[in-house]
Amino acid sequence: AKIDFIGSGHPKATATAFLKLATTQKVLFIRAKQSKMSVQKLLEGRLEMMDLVVYNNAIKKEFELPNCKYLVFTSPLNVQAYFQKYTLNREQEVIAIGNTTATALYKLGINEVIVSKKPSEKALAEVVLTLTASLPYHLITSSSRKYMSNKYAVIDLGTNTFHLLVAEKQTDGSFKEIHRQRFFVKLAEDGIETIGKAPITRGFQALQSFRASLDQLGVKTIKAIGTAALRTATNGPLFIKDVKEKYDIQIELIDGNREAELIYKGVRQAVPFQEKNYLIMDIGGGSVEFIIANKEEVFWAQSFPIGVAILFKKFHQTDPISPQAVVDLQAYLNDTLTSLYQALEAFGATTLVGASGTFDVLEFILAKEQNFENHAFVQVADFEPLYQLLLSTTKKERFAMKDIPDTRADMIVVAVILIDFILRNANIEEIIVSNFALKEGVLSEVMI
């Protein structure tokens, strides 16, 4: 049989590439009952999908095993089955084929796990062969990594979205993601001056879920960051107080300049900066951060209160947005971003690095098939047709568009107007989308 598509092994890259192949076709996903459905979840609402469970992994209740020095686990179900009957001996070493399996072990309190560098049978075999050959541990670090109980969590409490990222520090100082959650809470739904009752409830629900995940994973080091909405809203301090009392999570409020600094530290880990200068743009719900930097230093940074929740409430008042509203929004941006023009004139930058929010959607729709794990390239010329299309659509039409996530459908129009404004006025020649931003910047600091 002919194979038409082979994924890269990374769910996001695989989903992006597969969407371009199958965008107009009906797709049948054949899977096990216990499948995590990582790719399907990323494609939800973008493809017409059918789901077929063809087998079920069942735990064998009766089995006997000899005592072994090395325990090799190839799935979370392996972990569950083994430890229902056996306990770990002090002299035994535990090996996992990948991070999903390793996470299942962590949840059982097994904090020292050797994880193969890649989730493949070949990489796993290399680890096992090296260990059984009784070679010194440092000789196998290129094929595997030893994970200790050094988990770190970052909670990013944005205006539109609350994020949780849990990661573990690696021997080379980098981090490996082991858990991620996201809730669209839309704190500024009723205005950014005061957070409404419904958004507060959604925020509490998100943090309750985060707290449960943190406890389950045994995370002790937690850094929670509050940004535009929480630092602006009159009831932001009360929300912070309630979160501490309810969930034992202390939120640190940061200003726009500190937010920009952390975004730079995150982006720099994802994008291989060259000697030239870059304009970094992080689109949030309450604010937008701009940074001009290269791989060595930041030359200029500023946060502007022009997040998509604010622009949407102020300008997107008809459906579809009116031509006059577009003109008014562009004039507002022109007046607001004077200091950005001056900085661009002083330092220069023709490559835009986009982080967060709408840039994730642009990557999904416009990025060509690439093998970069944490960044992607988008052609400036490809943006214009999408921009014109979105300007003419109603909210109902955007909800029907498979490429636009439902959670972005309402505010994406003002977001692309903002991006178009920057592309034109900054004379941008290239767009890079970074998968890292503030959360990863915080991680780089807490793991020191």
N, C-alpha and C positions, 0 to 999 in steps of 0.2 A: 504494500500500500504506500502511496505517496504521502510524505509528511510535508504539510504546507507551512507549519510554523513551529519553532522551538523557542521557548522562553529563555530569558537570561538567568533566571534563578532569583532575581529581585522582583517582588510582587508589583511594585509601582512601575518599573521599567517594562516588565512583561505586559501589564495591563495597557500601558500607553502604546506599545508596539502592536499588540494584538488588536486594539481598537481601530487602528488605521487599516488593518487587513480586513476586518469583519464588520465594519461600521454599518453596512446596509443589509446584513444577513442575520438570520435567526441562528442562535448558537445553542448547542446542547452541551452542558457540562456534566460529564460522567464522573462520579466521585464516590468516596467512602462516606458512610454515615457520620463519622467523626471529623471530617475535613474541616479545616479552619476557614475555607472559602475566601482566602485573602484576595485573590485576583477578582473573584466574582463581586466582592463587596466594593472594590475600586471601580468596577464597570457598571455597578447598579445604576439604573436610570439612563445609561448611555447606549446599551445594547438590548435587543430583544433576546432574553435568555430563558432557557428551560433547564431544569435541574433533574438529574436522574441518579438516585442512589442505587448502586448495583451490588454493593457488598457492605457488610458490617463487621468491624473488628470486635470480636468477642473475647473477653478474658477467660483463659482456661483456669478453672478453679482448682483442679488437682494436678500437681506436678511436683517432681522432686529434682533438685539440682545439687551437684557436688559443690563443696566450698571452693571458691575461686578467689584469686588475688585481684583480678581485674574484672569489673562489671561493665559491659558495653550495652548502652541503651540507644535504640534507633527511633523511638517515638515516645510521646507522652503516655500512650497506652501501655508500652513496655514497662515504664516506670510504675504506673498504677498497679499493673498485674504483679510485678515482682514484690513490691513493698507491702502488698496486702498480706503476703505470707512470710516474707523474710525481713530481717533488719540488716543494717550495714555493720560489718565488723570493722574494728579500728584499723586493721592492717590492709583493708581493701581500698582500691582506688576506683573511682567512677569516671567513665568516659561517655560523652554524649555526642551524637552525630551532628547536632546543631543547636541553636539557641532556644528553639521552641522546646526541645526535649530537655535542655539544661534548665529552663525556667520551671518545668514540671518537677525537677529534682530540688530546685531552690525552695519551692513551695512546701516541700516535705522537710525542710531544714537541713538539707544536704548542701553545704555551702562551698565545698571544694570539688569542683568538677572540671575535668579536662575536656575541652570542646574542640573538635576538629576545625581547622581553619575554614574549610568549606563544607556545606552540608551534603557531602557526597560519599559514596562507599569507598572510593579511592583514597580520599583524604582521611577517612576514618581508619582504613586499613594501615595507612602510614603511621598513624598514632599507635595503633595496637602493636605493629611490628617493631616499632622503635622501643616501646616500653618493654615488650617481652624479650628484646635483645639485651636488656639491662644496661642501656646506654644512659649516661648522665642526663638529667632532665633538661639542662640548658641546650642540649643538642636537638631537642624536638620542638623548640619554641617556634620554628618557622612553619611547622605543620600543625601545631596545636597551641592553645593558650590555657593557662591554668587560672580559673576564675575563683577568687576568694569572695568572702561576704563583704564586698566593698561596693554596695549599691548606692547610687545617688539618684534623687528625684528632683525634677524641676517642674513647678506648676506655673504656667503663664496664664494670668487672668486678664485676658484681653477684653476689649469692648464688645466684640461679637462672639468670640470663641474662648472657651477655657480648654487648655491643653495640659496633659500630664505626660511627661517623658521620664522613664526610668532607665538608667544605664549603668554599666559597670566599667570601671577603669581598667585599661589594658596595661601590660608591662611597658609598652612604648609611650605611655602617657595619653593615648587616644581613648575613646570610649566605644563601647558596644551597646547598642540599644537592645533592651530586653522586654520593654513594655511601653505602649503608647495608647493614650485615650484622648478623645476630643468630643466636646459638647458645644453646640451652637446655642449660647445663652442669650445673646442680643441684649446686653445690659442697657443700651441706649434706645431701646424700642419706643419708649415713651419720652425720649429726650435725654440728653447727657447731663443736664443740670441736676436731675433727681432720678434715681433708679426706681422703676415701677415695681409693684408687688409681684407681677408675673415673672419678670426677669430675675428678681431676687429669689423666687422659688426655684426657678431653673438653675440658678447659680448654686443654691444649697444642694439641689439634687446632684449636680455635677460633682461637687466637693465631697458629698457623702459617698459617691461611687469611687472617687479618687482615694478617699481614706480607706475604703475596703480593700482596694487594690494594693495600697502601700502596706497595709497590715498583712495581707496574704503573702506579699513578696518579702516581708521582713525588712523594709527600707527604714533606716534610722535617720539618714541625712536628707533633709527635705528643704528645698528653697522655693518659696512661693513669691511671685512677683506680681504686683498690681500696677496697671498702666493707666491709660488716658481716662477711662470712665470712672475708675475708683478714685483717681486723684482729683477729678473734676466734680463729681456728684456730691451734693450736700449730705447725703446719707451714706457716702462711701465709708467714713470712719465707723459708723454703726455696723455696716456689713462686715468690715474687717474684724471688729470686736466679736460679733456673733459667730463668725467662722472659727475664731480661736476657741471660743467656748464650746461650740458644737462638735468640732472635728479636730481640735488640737493642731491646727495648721496656722502658723503665724505668717501673715502676709506683709511683705515689705513693699511700700509704695516707692516708686522711682520716678524721677522727672524725665522729661523728654531727652535731655542730653545724655543721661545715663542709659536710657533705652537705646539710643543710637550707638553708644559705645558697645553695648552687649550685642547688638545686631551685627556690628562689624566683626566682633570676635567669633560669632557664629558663622557668618558668611565666609570668612577667611578659611575656615576648616573645610568648606564644601567646594569652593571655587579656586582653581589653581591660578592665582593672580600672577601677572607678569610685571614688568617694570613700569608699565604705563599706569595712568590714573583711571579709576572707575567711579561711576556714580551709582551708589547703592540706594535703593528705594524700597522701603518696607511699608506696605499699605495695611493699615489697621482700621478698626472700626471708628476709633476716636481721634487718631492722629496718624500722620505719615512722617516717617523719618527719612531724611536724605543725608548721605555721607559721601564725601569725596575722599578717596583713599587709594593707596597702592598696597602691595604685599607687605610693606614695612611700616607704614604709618598712616594716620588719619590727618588730613589737611584741614578739613572743615566738616562740621556736622550740625544739624539743626532739626528739631521736631516742630511740625506745623499742625495746628488743630483742624485738619482737613480730612479726617478719616471718612470712610464711605458711609458710615451711619449718619454723620453730620451732613455730608453733601446730599445724601438721599433725602433726608428730612427737609433740607432747605430748598432743593432744586427739583427733585423728581416728584412733581405733584400732579402730573397728568400721565395717562397711559395710552400710547407710548409717550415718552418724554417729548416735550414740545421743542421745536427749533429755537424758539426764543430762550427757553430754559437752558439749552446747551450754550447759547451765546452768553447768557448771564453767568453761567458756571465758569466758562472760560475767562470772562472778565474778572470774576472773583479770584480765580487762581492767579491771574496775571498780577493783580494787586497784592495778593498774599505772599507770593513767592519771589519778591524783589531781591531778597538777600541770597536766594539760590542762584539767580542770574549773575549776581556779582561774584559769587564764589566760583561759578563755572568759567566766568571770564578770567578770573585770577589763576585758577588751577587747571582748567580744561579736563574734559572727560567725554569720550564719544561712545563708550560701552556702558550700557545700563545693566546693572545686576538687580533683578527683581526678587524680592523675598516675601513670602506669606500671601495669603488671601487670593486675589484674582490672578496673580502670577502662576499659582498652581494650576488654575484652569487653563491659562494660556499654554503652559507646558503640555498639558494633557491633549489639547486640541491641535496645537501648532508645531510642537517640537518634532523634528525628524527622528527616525529610529537611531538611537545612540546607546552606547554602552557605559555611560558615565553614571555612577551610582548616586551621586549627591548633587548633580547639576545638569542642566540641559541648555542647548542653544535654540533660540527662536529667531527666525529671519524677520527683520523690520517690515519688509514688503508683505509678509504674510499676515501681519497684524491688521492692515487697513481694511481688507474685505470683511474680516470678522467684526471690526469696529463699526463699519457702516451697517452691517446686518443687525447687530444688537441695538443700535440707535433706533431702528424702525420697528422693533418688536414690542408687543405688550407683555405684561408679566405672565399671562396665561400661555402665550407663545413660547416664552423662555422656559417655563416649566415643562413644556412639551419637547424641548430640544434635548436630545439624549446626551449631548456633550456638556450641558450646563447642569451642575449639581443643584438640586432643589434648594439647598441651603445658601446658594449664591445667586439664585435667579432674580431676587428682588433688587439687590444693590449692585449687580455687576455693570449696569449701564453707566452709573456715575463713576465707577472704577475705571472703565475703559476710556471714558472721556478724560479722566485724570492722566492715565498712561499716554493717551494720544497727545495731550497737551505737552507732556514732558518730552516725548519723542520729537515733536516738531520744534519746540523752543530750545531744546538742548542739543539739537542736531545729532541725535543718537544714530549710530551706524550698526550697532550690534546689541542684541539682548541675550543675557544669560539669566536663567532662572536658578536660584539657589534653593535647595531643599532644607538648608539650615538657616536659622535666624536667631532670635533672642534666646530661646531655650538652650540651644547648643552653646551660645556664648556664655550663659550662666554656668553650664556644665564645665566649661573650660576653666572657670574660676574656682568652683567648689571642689574640683578634683585635684587642685594643686596640693 
